[in-house]
Amino acid sequence: MNNCFQKQSYIFARNMDITLKQRFDSIIFDLDGTLWDSTAGVAFAWQSAKEEVDYVKYDITAEQVAGIAGMAYDAIYDSLFPELNTEQREAFKLICAKKELDTLAIRGGVLYPNLLTTIGALASEYKLFIVSNCQSGYIEVFLDFYDLREYFTGFQSYGTKGQPKAENIKDIVSEYELKSPVYVGDTQGDYESSRKAGVPFIFAAYGFGYVPKGSIAKIDSLLDLVEIL
């Protein structure tokens, strides 16, 4: 370790709550904007779906996909396609869902820097989980594409039961009898969900959203988690 890195680590630790070490037995992660960025692949898949129907008139961009990060999967289509009737929206959602999983299974997404190193280090100390507002199969694609299943004890998505993220967090805590979990996410919605679930929140400031207050810590990279936890 060079002197520059030592100095940076010291400054970082000095500015964080060092009492976070040994406070938790598990870490629950959001996925999009926290572990990876799949917006390009998702936009490509949804644009491909658009070409199969005659009632979606506008192109779908990665910027639009980033803008709805963290929303419940069904609510995304209400937000992006308000002009569609219920039948059209449901039909288009099914086409998008399949193309999304097929596309990401082939091309993956963009992992945030040092993800593999960070997950490997944390898994030796904590039980790791993922709770995301995505469709069923989406977390599995992420885990399988990067061969990460061995590091995560469990996961739950919106598509599993169709319930809010707060309830999915509660389910993970209850099912695995977690005593002191912490949730890591990047949006205000993530924070609100963790708060409702009674789980402390760490804000991933490098992601898609902004959380002005309420988090117990802010990280500017995944590797920061190794430093503070």
C-alpha positions, 0 to 999 in steps of 0.5 A, spaced: 500 500 500 503 506 497 503 512 502 497 516 497 492 510 498 494 510 506 493 518 506 486 517 502 484 511 507 485 515 513 481 521 511 476 517 509 475 513 515 476 520 519 470 522 516 465 516 517 462 513 523 468 508 525 463 505 529 460 501 523 465 496 524 462 490 527 455 493 528 452 488 523 451 481 521 449 482 514 448 487 508 442 487 503 444 490 497 440 494 492 442 492 485 441 497 479 445 503 481 448 500 487 452 493 484 451 495 476 448 499 471 444 495 466 441 501 463 444 501 456 442 493 455 435 494 458 434 500 453 436 496 447 431 490 449 425 495 450 427 499 444 427 492 440 420 490 444 418 497 441 419 495 434 414 489 435 408 493 436 405 499 433 402 503 439 409 505 442 411 511 438 417 514 442 424 511 442 426 508 449 433 511 451 438 509 457 437 516 460 429 514 460 431 507 464 436 511 468 430 516 470 426 510 473 431 506 477 428 504 483 421 504 481 417 498 482 417 494 476 409 495 474 410 502 476 415 503 471 411 502 465 405 506 468 410 512 468 414 511 461 408 509 457 402 513 460 398 514 453 397 506 453 391 503 455 391 497 460 391 492 455 397 495 451 401 496 457 401 489 460 402 486 453 408 491 452 411 489 459 411 482 457 415 483 451 420 488 454 421 483 460 423 477 456 427 481 451 430 484 457 432 478 461 435 475 454 439 481 452 442 481 459 443 474 459 448 475 453 451 482 454 451 483 462 451 490 464 456 495 467 459 493 474 461 498 478 468 499 479 471 493 484 465 490 485 468 483 485 473 485 490 468 488 494 463 482 494 469 477 495 472 481 501 465 482 504 462 475 503 468 473 508 465 477 514 457 478 512 451 474 509 450 478 503 443 479 500 440 483 494 433 486 494 431 489 488 424 492 485 426 488 478 422 483 475 423 475 477 429 473 473 433 479 473 437 478 479 438 471 477 441 474 470 446 478 474 448 473 479 449 468 473 453 472 468 458 474 473 458 467 477 456 470 484 451 466 487 456 463 491 457 470 495 450 471 496 446 468 501 439 470 498 435 475 494 428 477 493 425 482 487 418 485 486 417 480 481 417 474 486 411 477 490 409 483 487 410 487 494 413 493 496 421 493 497 420 494 504 416 488 505 421 484 501 427 487 506 422 485 512 422 478 508 429 477 508 430 479 515 425 474 517 427 468 513 434 468 515 433 471 522 438 477 521 439 480 527 443 487 525 442 488 517 444 494 513 441 496 507 445 499 501 442 503 496 442 509 491 435 512 491 431 516 496 426 510 494 431 505 497 432 509 503 424 510 505 424 502 504 429 501 508 427 506 513 420 502 513 423 496 514 427 498 520 434 497 517 439 502 517 441 505 510 448 506 507 447 511 501 451 509 494 452 516 492 455 514 485 449 511 483 442 514 480 439 518 485 440 522 491 439 521 498 440 528 502 439 525 509 437 519 513 443 515 511 448 512 517 454 513 512 455 515 504 460 511 500 463 514 493 465 507 491 463 500 493 470 499 495 469 504 501 464 499 504 470 494 505 473 500 509 467 502 513 464 495 515 
